[in-house]
């Protein structure tokens, strides 16, 4: 009996976990039975989001130098277990991101048999997951109508759809930014401190997607302060600090590869980040008040125009103004109900911090710069919809949402023919291999907005005898033939100053032909 009783005691934890799981499943089944129409709408939205992002993704995905560089690095990790300690280099500031994005897309590259469509599919699936997460957060914060509208608009936004097809580190930031904010919300509103672990991992992904994710910090800080005050009131400060430390540890571990690399290379990355945010007056203003006049143009011309009105600038003006007036109405009507106003205020604060941060940049603001606030914009639309859904204002909301849906569906990227960038690169590479006749060759690309990495990836994948010229070791890297791809309308491959061509030495054009919409030159050495 004693042994049996001990045996039963050991089973208790698993039995408790099973009962908890069964309870959750039963609750979900009960929710589905009582919310059948909402569940059906959610399934429809997710199917639509998946279709828009995955349909012929191998033909729609961008594949240029950056994408080629990424898959070359990840392929070496998958095939040779060459660990990655840094990620992509940023376009400004001479900084490197962390390698989490590379590790994230590695399984997709492997399962797709090293096709770049694998990583793009991974990013697309995160885009679909973001649609679901927006529904989940909006449902908890603002109600059923808000959840359906905000998730549906995010699912069909042409800009969001296009970015979701693109295997690029900033494009996973919306998912992890929303997960970060939702995690800290669960901590301070529900007292579920285990979410600190999720927060630590999610925010590490945000920062390794783009350093402008630092602008999410004040939002998380404010929520964390509320959580700390709530913990003190509930007398659970010790538990709060334990899980806060654990979440911080998760964050540090995920950021550690970049830290290790930086420590071995003279802290170059740390110095570049510090310089970018504190001293480089040509990129960032150190006076925050200078950003205030720029918040309205960024809000209207970039955020609303790009995310909500599909590039329709006239409509963007009315939508931008309408959202501001609606926010004012919500605050005035809900000022006595702080419990319902807090999620709305957090969403607005999230957007305001983002606008001020973007206004501090002394350069063009590109769409991927504000990926950290994509979810907040759609949550705001949902919150306003939920607030005005009751009464006579419902029909005004329905009309406005119908206009936005129509505009976004009309500009759906699937209506445009695919660019087939990856297929074009493959076609040109195959032609070069045929012309090279199994002999070693050098390669160069002349293009204003592209570089060699995309072409080199397939050469490398197919075990081709391509050689990248090393000026310090021409004996082993210089060949008898150089193939030059010209993507610009006008270019001169002879005597071009580009290193890949100049290092080849004196040369003449042996052949020239048009293929895949570009010119292909074969150069050979000029005999002295």
C-alpha positions as CSV (number, residue, x, y, z in Angstrom):
1,X,0.0,0.0,0.0
2,X,2.8,2.3,0.8
3,X,4.4,1.8,-2.6
4,X,1.1,2.2,-4.3
5,X,0.5,5.5,-2.4
6,X,3.9,6.8,-3.4
7,X,3.2,5.8,-7.0
8,X,0.0,7.7,-6.9
9,X,1.7,10.8,-5.5
10,X,4.1,10.8,-8.4
11,X,1.2,10.7,-10.8
12,X,-0.6,13.6,-9.3
13,X,1.3,16.4,-11.2
14,X,0.7,14.8,-14.6
15,X,-2.9,14.1,-13.7
16,X,-3.3,17.8,-12.8
17,X,-1.8,18.9,-16.1
18,X,-4.0,16.5,-18.0
19,X,-7.1,17.8,-16.2
20,X,-6.0,21.4,-16.9
21,X,-5.6,20.6,-20.6
22,X,-9.0,18.9,-20.7
23,X,-10.5,22.0,-19.1
24,X,-9.0,24.3,-21.7
25,X,-10.2,22.0,-24.5
26,X,-13.7,21.9,-23.1
27,X,-13.7,25.7,-22.7
28,X,-12.6,26.1,-26.3
29,X,-15.3,23.6,-27.5
30,X,-17.9,25.5,-25.5
31,X,-16.7,28.8,-27.0
32,X,-17.0,27.4,-30.5
33,X,-20.5,26.2,-29.9
34,X,-21.7,29.5,-28.6
35,X,-19.7,31.6,-31.1
36,X,-20.1,29.6,-34.3
37,X,-20.4,32.6,-36.6
38,X,-17.3,34.3,-35.1
39,X,-15.3,31.1,-35.3
40,X,-16.3,30.6,-39.0
41,X,-15.3,34.2,-39.7
42,X,-11.9,33.7,-38.0
43,X,-11.3,30.5,-40.1
44,X,-12.2,32.4,-43.3
45,X,-9.9,35.2,-42.4
46,X,-7.0,32.9,-41.7
47,X,-7.6,30.9,-44.9
48,X,-7.7,34.2,-46.9
49,X,-4.5,35.4,-45.2
50,X,-2.8,32.1,-46.0
51,X,-3.9,32.2,-49.7
52,X,-2.8,35.8,-50.2
53,X,0.7,35.0,-48.7
54,X,1.4,31.6,-50.1
55,X,-0.1,31.5,-53.5
56,X,2.7,31.0,-56.0
57,X,5.1,32.4,-53.4
58,X,8.1,31.0,-55.3
59,X,7.3,33.4,-58.2
60,X,6.3,36.4,-56.2
61,X,9.1,36.4,-53.6
62,X,11.8,39.1,-54.0
63,X,15.2,37.5,-54.6
64,X,18.1,40.0,-54.9
65,X,21.5,40.4,-53.2
66,X,20.3,40.5,-49.6
67,X,18.2,37.4,-50.0
68,X,21.0,35.6,-51.7
69,X,23.4,36.6,-48.9
70,X,21.0,35.3,-46.3
71,X,20.4,31.9,-47.8
72,X,24.2,31.5,-48.5
73,X,24.9,32.0,-44.8
74,X,22.0,29.8,-43.7
75,X,22.9,27.0,-46.1
76,X,26.5,26.8,-44.7
77,X,24.9,26.4,-41.2
78,X,22.6,23.7,-42.4
79,X,25.2,21.7,-44.4
80,X,28.4,22.4,-42.4
81,X,27.0,23.4,-39.0
82,X,28.8,26.7,-39.4
83,X,27.4,28.5,-36.4
84,X,26.1,32.1,-36.9
85,X,27.0,34.8,-34.4
86,X,25.8,37.8,-36.3
87,X,22.9,38.5,-38.6
88,X,22.5,40.8,-41.6
89,X,24.2,44.1,-41.8
90,X,21.9,47.2,-41.5
91,X,21.6,49.5,-44.5
92,X,22.6,52.5,-42.4
93,X,24.9,52.9,-39.4
94,X,27.5,50.1,-40.2
95,X,25.7,47.8,-37.6
96,X,25.0,44.1,-37.5
97,X,21.8,42.5,-36.2
98,X,21.8,39.3,-34.2
99,X,21.5,35.9,-35.9
100,X,18.1,34.8,-34.7
101,X,16.4,35.5,-38.1
102,X,19.0,33.1,-39.7
103,X,18.2,30.4,-37.2
104,X,14.5,30.9,-37.7
105,X,14.5,30.4,-41.4
106,X,17.0,27.5,-41.4
107,X,14.4,24.8,-41.1
108,X,12.4,26.3,-44.0
109,X,15.5,26.3,-46.2
110,X,16.2,22.7,-45.3
111,X,12.6,21.4,-45.8
112,X,12.4,23.2,-49.2
113,X,15.5,21.4,-50.4
114,X,17.5,24.6,-50.2
115,X,15.1,26.6,-52.3
116,X,14.8,30.3,-51.2
117,X,11.0,29.7,-51.3
118,X,11.5,27.8,-48.0
119,X,12.5,30.9,-45.9
120,X,9.9,33.0,-47.6
121,X,7.3,30.5,-46.7
122,X,8.5,30.7,-43.1
123,X,8.0,34.5,-43.0
124,X,4.6,34.1,-44.7
125,X,3.5,31.7,-42.0
126,X,4.5,34.1,-39.3
127,X,2.4,36.7,-41.2
128,X,-0.6,34.4,-40.9
129,X,0.2,33.8,-37.2
130,X,0.2,37.6,-36.7
131,X,-3.3,37.8,-38.1
132,X,-4.4,35.2,-35.5
133,X,-2.6,37.0,-32.7
134,X,-4.1,40.3,-33.6
135,X,-7.6,38.7,-33.4
136,X,-6.7,37.2,-30.0
137,X,-5.4,40.4,-28.5
138,X,-8.2,42.6,-30.0
139,X,-10.8,40.0,-28.8
140,X,-9.5,40.3,-25.2
141,X,-9.0,44.0,-25.2
142,X,-11.8,45.4,-27.3
143,X,-14.4,42.7,-28.1
144,X,-15.7,40.5,-30.9
145,X,-16.3,43.2,-33.6
146,X,-12.9,44.7,-33.0
147,X,-11.2,41.4,-33.3
148,X,-12.8,40.5,-36.6
149,X,-12.2,43.9,-38.3
150,X,-8.6,44.4,-37.1
151,X,-7.5,40.9,-38.1
152,X,-9.3,41.0,-41.5
153,X,-7.8,44.4,-42.4
154,X,-4.3,43.1,-41.4
155,X,-4.9,40.0,-43.5
156,X,-5.7,41.9,-46.7
157,X,-3.4,45.0,-46.4
158,X,-1.4,45.0,-49.7
159,X,1.8,46.3,-48.0
160,X,1.6,43.7,-45.2
161,X,0.9,40.9,-47.7
162,X,3.9,41.9,-49.8
163,X,6.2,42.1,-46.9
164,X,5.0,38.7,-45.7
165,X,6.2,37.1,-48.9
166,X,9.6,38.5,-48.4
167,X,12.3,36.5,-46.5
168,X,13.8,39.6,-44.8
169,X,14.6,40.1,-41.2
170,X,12.3,43.2,-40.6
171,X,9.3,41.3,-41.8
172,X,8.9,39.0,-38.7
173,X,8.9,42.1,-36.4
174,X,5.1,42.7,-36.3
175,X,4.5,39.2,-34.8
176,X,7.2,39.5,-32.1
177,X,6.4,43.1,-31.3
178,X,2.7,42.2,-30.7
179,X,3.7,39.1,-28.7
180,X,6.0,41.3,-26.6
181,X,3.3,43.8,-25.7
182,X,0.7,41.1,-25.1
183,X,3.1,39.2,-22.9
184,X,3.7,42.2,-20.6
185,X,0.0,42.8,-20.6
186,X,-0.7,39.3,-19.4
187,X,1.9,39.9,-16.6
188,X,0.4,43.0,-15.2
189,X,-3.3,42.5,-15.9
190,X,-3.6,38.8,-15.1
191,X,-0.6,38.4,-12.8
192,X,0.7,35.6,-15.0
193,X,4.4,36.1,-14.5
194,X,5.3,33.1,-16.6
195,X,4.8,35.4,-19.6
196,X,8.0,37.2,-18.7
197,X,9.8,34.2,-20.3
198,X,7.8,34.8,-23.5
199,X,8.6,38.5,-23.4
200,X,12.3,37.9,-23.1
201,X,12.4,35.7,-26.2
202,X,10.0,37.9,-28.2
203,X,11.8,41.2,-27.6
204,X,15.1,39.6,-28.5
205,X,13.5,38.7,-31.9
206,X,12.3,42.3,-32.2
207,X,15.7,43.8,-31.7
208,X,17.3,41.3,-34.0
209,X,14.7,42.1,-36.7
210,X,15.6,45.8,-36.7
211,X,17.2,48.1,-34.2
212,X,14.2,50.5,-34.5
213,X,12.5,47.9,-32.3
214,X,14.1,49.9,-29.5
215,X,11.2,52.2,-29.9
216,X,9.0,49.5,-28.5
217,X,11.0,49.7,-25.2
218,X,9.0,52.7,-23.7
219,X,5.7,50.8,-24.3
220,X,7.1,47.7,-22.6
221,X,8.6,49.9,-19.8
222,X,5.3,51.6,-19.0
223,X,3.5,48.2,-19.0
224,X,6.2,46.8,-16.8
225,X,5.8,49.6,-14.3
226,X,2.1,49.0,-14.1
227,X,2.9,45.3,-13.5
228,X,5.3,46.2,-10.7
229,X,2.8,48.4,-9.0
230,X,0.2,45.6,-9.3
231,X,2.6,43.1,-7.9
232,X,3.3,45.3,-4.9
233,X,-0.5,45.7,-4.2
234,X,-1.0,42.0,-4.5
235,X,2.0,41.3,-2.3
236,X,3.6,39.0,-4.9
237,X,6.8,41.1,-5.4
238,X,9.1,38.1,-4.9
239,X,7.4,36.0,-7.5
240,X,7.3,39.0,-9.8
241,X,11.1,39.5,-9.5
242,X,11.9,35.8,-9.9
243,X,10.1,35.6,-13.3
244,X,11.4,39.1,-14.3
245,X,14.9,37.8,-13.8
246,X,14.1,34.6,-15.7
247,X,12.7,36.5,-18.6
248,X,15.8,38.8,-18.6
249,X,18.0,35.7,-18.7
250,X,16.1,34.4,-21.7
251,X,16.7,37.8,-23.4
252,X,20.4,37.8,-22.5
253,X,20.9,34.2,-23.8
254,X,19.3,35.0,-27.1
255,X,21.3,38.2,-27.5
256,X,24.6,36.6,-26.4
257,X,25.8,35.4,-29.9
258,X,26.0,39.0,-31.0
259,X,27.6,40.0,-27.7
260,X,30.3,37.3,-28.1
261,X,31.0,38.3,-31.7
262,X,31.3,41.9,-30.7
263,X,33.6,41.2,-27.8
264,X,36.0,39.4,-30.2
265,X,36.0,42.3,-32.7
266,X,36.7,45.3,-30.7
267,X,33.1,46.2,-29.8
268,X,32.6,47.5,-33.3
269,X,28.9,46.9,-33.3
270,X,28.3,48.5,-29.9
271,X,30.2,51.6,-30.9
272,X,28.3,51.8,-34.2
273,X,24.9,51.6,-32.4
274,X,26.0,54.3,-29.8
275,X,27.2,56.5,-32.6
276,X,24.1,56.1,-34.6
277,X,21.7,57.0,-31.8
278,X,23.8,59.7,-30.1
279,X,26.3,61.4,-32.4
280,X,25.2,61.0,-36.0
281,X,23.3,64.2,-36.5
282,X,22.8,63.3,-40.2
283,X,20.7,60.3,-39.2
284,X,19.1,60.9,-35.8
285,X,18.1,64.1,-34.1
286,X,19.1,64.2,-30.4
287,X,16.4,66.8,-29.8
288,X,13.1,64.9,-29.4
289,X,10.9,68.0,-29.7
290,X,12.1,68.4,-33.3
291,X,10.2,65.2,-34.1
292,X,6.8,66.7,-33.1
293,X,6.0,68.6,-36.3
294,X,6.9,65.5,-38.3
295,X,4.5,63.1,-36.5
296,X,1.4,64.2,-38.6
297,X,3.1,63.8,-42.0
298,X,4.5,60.4,-41.0
299,X,1.1,59.3,-39.6
300,X,-0.8,60.5,-42.7
301,X,1.6,59.8,-45.6
302,X,3.4,56.7,-44.3
303,X,1.5,54.8,-41.7
304,X,-2.1,55.4,-42.8
305,X,-1.3,55.7,-46.5
306,X,0.8,52.5,-46.6
307,X,-1.0,50.3,-44.2
308,X,-4.7,51.3,-44.4
309,X,-5.5,53.0,-47.7
310,X,-3.2,51.0,-50.1
311,X,-1.4,54.2,-51.4
312,X,-4.6,56.3,-51.9
313,X,-3.3,59.6,-50.6
314,X,-6.6,61.4,-50.8
315,X,-8.4,58.8,-48.8
316,X,-5.4,58.6,-46.4
317,X,-6.0,62.3,-45.4
318,X,-9.6,61.6,-44.4
319,X,-8.8,58.3,-42.6
320,X,-5.9,59.9,-40.7
321,X,-8.2,62.8,-39.5
322,X,-11.1,60.5,-38.8
323,X,-8.9,58.2,-36.6
324,X,-7.7,61.2,-34.6
325,X,-11.2,62.5,-34.0
326,X,-12.4,59.0,-33.1
327,X,-9.6,58.6,-30.6
328,X,-10.6,61.9,-28.9
329,X,-14.2,60.8,-28.7
330,X,-13.2,57.5,-27.1
331,X,-11.0,59.2,-24.5
332,X,-13.8,61.7,-23.6
333,X,-16.5,59.1,-23.4
334,X,-14.4,56.5,-21.5
335,X,-12.6,58.8,-19.1
336,X,-14.6,57.5,-16.1
337,X,-14.1,53.8,-17.1
338,X,-10.4,53.4,-16.6
339,X,-10.5,49.6,-16.9
340,X,-11.8,49.8,-20.4
341,X,-9.6,52.8,-21.3
342,X,-6.3,51.2,-20.4
343,X,-5.9,48.9,-23.4
344,X,-6.9,51.7,-25.7
345,X,-4.5,54.1,-24.1
346,X,-1.7,51.6,-24.3
347,X,-2.4,51.2,-28.1
348,X,-2.4,54.9,-28.6
349,X,0.8,55.3,-26.6
350,X,2.4,52.6,-28.7
351,X,1.6,54.5,-31.8
352,X,2.7,57.9,-30.4
353,X,6.1,56.6,-29.3
354,X,6.6,55.1,-32.7
355,X,5.7,58.3,-34.5
356,X,8.0,60.4,-32.3
357,X,10.8,58.0,-32.8
358,X,10.4,57.9,-36.6
359,X,10.2,61.7,-36.6
360,X,13.7,61.8,-35.1
361,X,15.2,60.1,-38.1
362,X,16.9,62.5,-40.5
363,X,16.2,60.4,-43.6
364,X,13.4,58.8,-45.5
365,X,11.1,56.6,-43.4
366,X,10.6,53.3,-45.2
367,X,7.7,51.0,-44.4
368,X,9.7,48.3,-42.8
369,X,11.1,50.8,-40.3
370,X,7.8,50.9,-38.4
371,X,7.1,47.2,-38.5
372,X,7.1,47.3,-34.7
373,X,3.9,49.4,-34.7
374,X,2.0,47.6,-37.6
375,X,-0.2,45.7,-35.1
376,X,-1.0,48.8,-33.1
377,X,-2.5,50.5,-36.1
378,X,-4.9,47.7,-36.8
379,X,-5.7,47.3,-33.1
380,X,-6.6,51.0,-33.1
381,X,-9.0,50.5,-36.0
382,X,-10.6,47.5,-34.2
383,X,-10.9,49.4,-30.9
384,X,-12.6,52.3,-32.6
385,X,-14.9,49.9,-34.4
386,X,-15.9,48.2,-31.2
387,X,-16.5,51.5,-29.5
388,X,-18.8,53.0,-32.2
389,X,-20.5,49.6,-33.0
390,X,-23.5,50.3,-30.8
391,X,-26.2,52.7,-31.8
392,X,-26.6,54.8,-34.9
393,X,-22.9,55.2,-35.4
394,X,-22.7,51.5,-36.4
395,X,-23.6,52.2,-40.0
396,X,-21.0,54.9,-40.3
397,X,-18.4,52.4,-39.1
398,X,-19.7,49.7,-41.5
399,X,-19.5,52.2,-44.4
400,X,-15.9,53.3,-43.5
401,X,-14.7,49.7,-43.0
402,X,-16.3,48.7,-46.3
403,X,-14.4,51.5,-48.1
404,X,-11.1,50.3,-46.6
405,X,-11.8,46.7,-47.5
406,X,-12.7,47.6,-51.1
407,X,-9.6,49.8,-51.6
408,X,-7.3,47.1,-50.1
409,X,-8.8,44.2,-52.1
410,X,-8.5,46.2,-55.3
411,X,-4.8,46.6,-54.8
412,X,-4.2,43.0,-53.8
413,X,-0.7,41.9,-55.0
414,X,-2.1,38.7,-56.6
415,X,-3.7,40.9,-59.3
416,X,-0.2,41.8,-60.5
417,X,1.9,39.3,-62.5
418,X,4.7,37.7,-60.5
419,X,8.2,39.1,-61.0
420,X,9.8,35.6,-61.0
421,X,13.1,37.1,-59.8
422,X,14.3,33.7,-58.5
423,X,13.5,31.9,-61.7
424,X,15.3,34.6,-63.8
425,X,18.5,34.2,-61.7
426,X,18.3,30.5,-62.1
427,X,17.8,30.8,-65.9
428,X,20.8,33.2,-66.2
429,X,23.0,31.0,-64.0
430,X,22.2,27.9,-66.1
431,X,23.1,29.8,-69.2
432,X,26.5,30.9,-67.7
433,X,27.3,27.3,-66.7
434,X,26.5,26.1,-70.2
435,X,28.8,28.8,-71.7
436,X,31.6,28.1,-69.1
437,X,31.7,24.5,-70.3
438,X,32.6,23.1,-66.9
439,X,35.7,25.3,-66.7
440,X,36.4,27.7,-63.8
441,X,35.0,31.2,-64.2
442,X,34.7,34.5,-62.4
443,X,31.4,36.4,-62.1
444,X,30.3,40.1,-61.8
445,X,27.1,41.9,-61.7
446,X,26.5,45.5,-62.7
447,X,23.3,46.9,-61.1
448,X,22.4,50.0,-59.1
449,X,20.1,48.1,-56.8
450,X,21.5,44.6,-56.6
451,X,24.7,42.7,-56.1
452,X,26.2,39.3,-56.8
453,X,25.0,37.2,-53.8
454,X,21.7,36.0,-55.4
455,X,23.5,34.6,-58.4
456,X,26.4,33.2,-56.4
457,X,23.9,31.2,-54.2
458,X,22.8,29.0,-57.1
459,X,26.3,28.6,-58.4
460,X,27.3,27.5,-54.9
461,X,24.2,25.2,-54.5
462,X,25.0,23.5,-57.9
463,X,28.7,23.0,-57.0
464,X,29.7,25.2,-59.9
465,X,33.4,26.1,-60.5
466,X,32.8,29.8,-59.9
467,X,35.7,31.7,-58.3
468,X,35.4,35.0,-56.4
469,X,38.6,36.9,-57.2
470,X,40.9,37.6,-54.3
471,X,43.4,40.4,-55.2
472,X,45.8,38.9,-52.7
473,X,45.6,35.4,-54.2
474,X,45.0,35.7,-57.9
475,X,46.8,32.5,-58.6
476,X,44.0,30.4,-57.1
477,X,41.0,32.7,-57.8
478,X,41.6,34.3,-61.2
479,X,40.3,32.3,-64.1
480,X,40.4,32.6,-67.9
481,X,36.8,33.8,-68.3
482,X,34.6,36.4,-66.6
483,X,30.8,36.5,-67.0
484,X,29.2,39.9,-66.4
485,X,25.5,40.3,-66.0
486,X,24.2,43.8,-66.7
487,X,20.8,44.7,-65.1
488,X,21.1,48.4,-65.8
489,X,19.8,49.8,-69.1
490,X,23.2,51.1,-70.0
491,X,26.5,49.7,-68.8
492,X,30.1,49.2,-70.0
493,X,31.7,46.0,-68.7
494,X,35.1,46.9,-70.2
495,X,37.3,49.0,-67.8
496,X,34.5,49.1,-65.3
497,X,35.7,50.2,-61.8
498,X,33.9,47.5,-60.0
499,X,36.3,45.3,-58.1
500,X,35.0,42.0,-59.5
501,X,35.8,43.4,-63.0
502,X,38.9,45.5,-62.3
503,X,40.6,42.6,-60.6
504,X,40.1,40.4,-63.7
505,X,42.6,42.7,-65.6
506,X,42.8,43.7,-69.2
507,X,39.9,42.0,-71.1
508,X,37.8,42.0,-74.2
509,X,34.2,41.0,-74.9
510,X,34.1,37.6,-76.5
511,X,30.3,37.3,-76.6
512,X,27.2,39.3,-75.7
513,X,23.5,38.2,-75.6
514,X,20.2,39.1,-74.1
515,X,18.6,36.7,-71.6
516,X,15.9,37.1,-69.0
517,X,15.6,40.8,-69.7
518,X,19.3,41.5,-69.0
519,X,22.5,41.5,-70.9
520,X,25.1,38.8,-70.4
521,X,28.7,39.4,-71.4
522,X,31.6,36.9,-71.6
523,X,35.0,38.5,-71.1
524,X,38.4,36.9,-71.7
525,X,41.9,38.2,-71.1
526,X,43.5,40.5,-73.7
527,X,46.8,39.0,-74.7
528,X,49.7,41.5,-74.3
